[in-house]
Amino acid sequence: MKRIEPVPLLLAILAVAAVMAIGVFIAEQSATGIAVSTLTFIAIMGAGFVRKKRMRE
């Protein structure tokens, strides 16, 4: 069994929270909230992919 890495786990949880926030803001019909949550999601996913690329090198 592999050891659980805390940083990727945290990034994954934050990404899921951002997607959930997008859903909540869609229900609330808040364009600002949708935009902020989408940008947050893109930033978190980007940080995760950058970290993964650096770990492979």
Secondary structure as GFF3:
##gff-version 3
##sequence-region A 1 57
A	DSSP	alpha_helix	6	28	.	.	.	ID=ss1
A	DSSP	alpha_helix	31	56	.	.	.	ID=ss2
###
